[in-house]
Amino acid sequence: MRLFLAVDPDDEARRAIAAEQKRLLSALGDAADQIRPVRPEHMHMTLVFLGDVDDSRVAAVVDACGRPIDARPFDMAFAGVGVFPPRGAPRALWIGVDAGASELTAVQQEMAARVGRLGFAEEGGAFRPHLTLGRWRRSRPSDRGRVLAQASHTPAARCRVDRVTLYRSELPSAPHAGPTYTALAHANLTRGPSPTGPPAPGRATVT
């Protein structure tokens, strides 16, 4: 079972991020034809990617990731543009986080520690808050400069972060269909234990 932990922008933030995505792609002209944009309904900020998890371990992961987080909800602003990898031809286009980056990093570290205690190794490198906007099919090193020239330091969107979600991701069987995400657990940001426990798992199907 393919699992990851993420923070989801609300619908208003997704619309604003999609508008920024459209602006960037438009500014790239014909070069944008080589970028596969992320659909607004697919947009999320991955905190921890667990990858394929054996079914026998899923219950323990759900239990660990469904407990409240001892932190206050906070506001987060999306601003700045970047690409991965840091050198050579880019493969992924992303928007970064301005306000709320330190709070988000602290939440990421908490969730990484929880799954780490279950034996899941952290990904290499320091966590860098970002939301992927698109991925190149084919790219050239010069595409990097063209993208970064369009960067704006004015926040493109804002949202409230009050929980982290553990998702199961199912890859599509049909061509051009989007993945299906199933929410298995929610960790609410609160200074005290949740009186009702984590919400029941729900299914979010994206097409």
Number of C-alpha atoms within 10 A of each C-alpha: 14 16 22 19 25 20 21 22 23 15 13 12 20 21 16 17 24 21 15 21 23 14 12 22 20 13 14 16 9 9 16 19 14 13 19 15 19 18 15 18 17 18 20 19 17 19 24 20 18 21 13 12 15 9 9 9 11 14 11 12 20 18 15 17 25 22 18 20 23 15 17 14 17 15 14 21 19 26 23 19 24 21 22 15 12 10 9 13 17 23 20 19 26 18 24 21 22 18 16 18 18 13 17 22 16 12 20 21 15 16 20 21 15 17 19 13 10 12 9 17 13 16 11 6 6 8 14 12 20 22 23 22 28 21 19 19 12 13 18 12 12 11 18 21 11 14 19 15 12 15 15 14 12 11 19 21 20 22 18 16 20 18 21 25 22 27 24 22 17 15 12 13 9 8 6 8 11 18 16 17 21 19 20 23 24 27 25 26 21 15 12 12 14 15 6 6 13 18 14 10 15 13 12 11 14 14 12
